[in-house]
Amino acid sequence: MIIGATNYTYRMCLVPLVKLENHKYEKSFNQSFVKKLFLFQFINANMGIIYTIYKDRNLEDLAYLLIG
């Protein structure tokens, strides 16, 4: 639920920020928007795995996260 809420909030904040970049064509606007949105959602969805790999260094928890 938290991941979905942060994804929605970020999407609503991202639209005005990408518009400030002043893209000449709609295609470049869409490409910039999709790249930023994908990167954020990928990191947001996999934050538990990233945290376990680099901070906890607990392989049992990592296996549980990857299998689950």
C-alpha positions in Angstrom: 0.0 0.0 0.0 2.9 2.4 0.8 4.6 1.6 -2.5 1.4 2.4 -4.4 0.9 5.6 -2.5 4.4 6.8 -3.1 4.2 5.9 -6.8 1.0 7.9 -7.2 2.4 10.9 -5.3 5.6 10.9 -7.3 3.6 10.7 -10.6 1.6 13.7 -9.6 4.7 15.7 -8.7 6.6 14.6 -11.7 4.3 16.0 -14.4 4.9 19.7 -13.4 8.6 19.1 -12.9 9.0 17.6 -16.4 7.0 20.4 -17.9 9.5 22.8 -16.4 12.2 21.2 -18.5 10.6 23.0 -21.5 10.6 20.2 -24.1 10.2 21.3 -27.7 8.3 18.2 -28.8 5.7 15.9 -27.0 7.8 12.9 -27.9 10.8 14.2 -25.9 8.5 15.1 -23.0 7.0 11.6 -22.9 10.5 10.0 -23.1 11.8 12.1 -20.2 8.6 11.4 -18.2 8.7 7.6 -18.7 12.4 7.3 -17.9 12.1 9.2 -14.7 8.9 7.4 -13.7 10.4 3.9 -14.5 13.6 4.6 -12.5 11.7 5.8 -9.4 9.2 3.0 -9.5 11.9 0.4 -10.0 13.9 1.6 -7.0 10.8 2.1 -4.9 9.5 -1.4 -5.6 12.8 -3.1 -4.9 13.9 -1.0 -1.9 13.6 -3.9 0.4 16.0 -6.0 -1.7 18.4 -3.2 -2.2 18.5 -2.5 1.6 19.0 -6.1 2.4 21.9 -6.5 -0.1 23.9 -3.4 0.9 22.9 -2.6 4.5 21.9 -5.9 6.3 24.0 -8.3 4.3 21.8 -11.1 5.5 21.5 -13.8 2.8 18.6 -15.6 4.5 16.4 -12.5 4.4 17.5 -11.8 0.8 16.5 -15.3 -0.2 13.1 -14.9 1.5 12.6 -11.5 -0.4 13.5 -12.9 -3.7 11.5 -16.1 -3.4 8.5 -14.3 -2.0 
